[in-house]
Amino acid sequence: MVTPLRDRDALDVPGLERLIEHILDGGVQGLFILGTTGEGPSLSYRLRKELIERTCHQVNRRVPVLVGITDTAFQESLKVACWAADAGADSLVVAPPYYLPGSQSELQEYLSHLVPALPLPLFLYNMPALTKVAMEPDTVRRAMDEPRIIGLKDSSCSMIYLHRILALLPHRPDWSVLVGPEEMLADAVLARAHGGVNGGANIFPKLYVKLYEAAKSADMVRVRELQGLVMRVSETLYRIGKYSSAIVKGIKGALVLSGICDDFMAEPFRRFREPERERVRQILDELNPLLKNL
């Protein structure tokens, strides 16, 4: 889920409320806040706490809420984890600490210190493009020996890596494997992954829910139809800007033009200016009729 902002350290509260209801109305089975699309590492701790509390209060146990606790500081991850538990969240999500890249043995030791101190179950988050450290399959296999680590979100964009992780599931049949890149959702579910955590579902939740359901039931005609729409979102809305921030800008730009929430970006990024916003408007005008009767 994106984090609706109205300035650099204030939530767009009405927008947050509309966004949560919009996503839930689309049929999603859970919310992940303070992740990459949520600009988690760019937000103040005060704002993270408020977001956790408001989200958990509004969701009110209708679906599980997963809270990102990734941080460069061990104690800050614990603090956010405690806030999440106090607010009624269901699980935590952690990627490797960024800035100073650690080795796999250091990552394993980090998890061995972190997990016993956490108040909630934990998902691992493999995001090597941004953390500079991959959670290699052997590290994941070792993590499966810890009962309170309950799954993995993979945003590596590698089907080879995903297949290697799925091959480990006999060691922990209760584990959940989720995929981040929405372009891979159908392939991942067809390969026995359990679902996706997809940024595009902020705007078009029904599209990604329907694609997940089609892949789960192996309805390949429907999968091909919906996959084409997902790729159209990816190849248009996420390609307006030049840099990696363009994806979040595109999602937030679509949300503001849809009347759901503000498109203010956390520093150091800026929302799209009018020429880019006009392109977002054109894309929505093209996509909305195609997605109207999903």
Summary of the structure (lengths in Angstrom):
residues: 294
radius of gyration: 18.3
end to end distance: 21.4
largest distance: 51.9
contacts: 980
relative contact order: 0.12
helix: 53%
strand: 11%
